Amino acid sequence: MRLPAHPNDLDKKRIERAIKARKRYRYVTPRVLATQGGYRIESACCSRNIDPEGGVVDIALLLFDAEGSAWQLFRKNHGTRLWELDSTHDRLNEVLDLLNDDSERKFWQ
């Protein structure tokens, strides 16, 4: 029996280190959580745009598609409370670069 490649501690740590370089909400400490097939990022909502009380909100979901050998990056639609596919990438670094830049505020709202 073959174990799934994700989540694993090495990539979880890579994500934790990488998101420290994000451009938005640098004053909060997001958490990276292992989830089936990937990783979920959550953080306190300091902008109060999503949660007026500043509670913890979902930021992004990173899933590895083993069949397609690609990373899927999801953003949370907080209105419907559903994850929406944002983009697909060949490498984890591409996902992290997009997540850190977030010039359109799709993730760090």
N, C-alpha and C positions, 0 to 999 in steps of 0.2 A: 504494500500500500504506500502510495506517495503522498507526502504531506504537502499542503498548499504552501506556496512561496511567501504569501502575505496573509497576515501581518508577521513581521519578524522584528527583533530588537534592533538590528543594525539599521534598517530603513526608518524605523520609528525615531531613532536618535538623529539620523540624517535630516529628517523633517523638522524635528525640534530645533536643531542648530540652524537650519536654513531660514525658518520663519522669524528668527531674531533679526534678520536683515530686511524685514518688510517695511514699506513706506508709510503705512497707515496704522494708527493705534499702537504705536510703539511703547506706550506707557502701561499697557496691560500685559498680563502673562497668560498666553493661550496654552491650552493643554492638547496634546496629541494622544488620542485613544485608539487602541487596537480594535478593529471591528472585522467581521468576516470578510475576507478578501482585500483588506486594506486598512485605512486609517481615517479617523474623523477628528477634525479640529474644532474645538469650542473655545469660547472666551467670554469674559465679562463684557457686557454691552455698555461701555462707558459713554457712547454717543447718545444713548437713550432713544435712538431712532426705532429700534425694534422692541426693546423692553424698557418702558419708562422708569422702571425701578432699578435698572442696571443689572439685571440677573444674567445668568450664563446663557449664551445663545450659540447655535451651530454656525460655524464659519464655512467649512468646506468638508467634502467627503472625497477621498482619493481611493479609487478601487483599481486593482490590477486585473485586467482581462487576460487570463492565461491563454485562451484560444487565439485571440488576436494579438497577443504579446504587446499590449498597449495599456497605458494608464488612462483612466477616465476621471475627469475632474468634475465634481458636482457642486453646485451652489444651492443654498437653501432658499426656497421661496417661503418667506416667513408668513405671508398672507394665507397660503394654503397649507403650510407646514409640511411641504413635500420637497424632496431633493430633485433638482433639475440638472440634466447633463449640460455642462458648459462647454467642454471640449475634450478631445482625445489626443494623447501624445505618446510618442515612442519611448521617451526617457523621463524618468522621475525629475531630473533637473529642469526640464522644460515646464513641468507642472509647477514646480516650486518658484521658478522665475515669474511665471504668470501670476501666481498667488501673491508673491511679494510685491509686485508692481501694482496690480489691481487699480489701474488708473480710472476705470469706470465704476469703482466701488460696488462690484458685484458680490464680493465676499466680505470684506471688512467694511460693514455698513455702519 
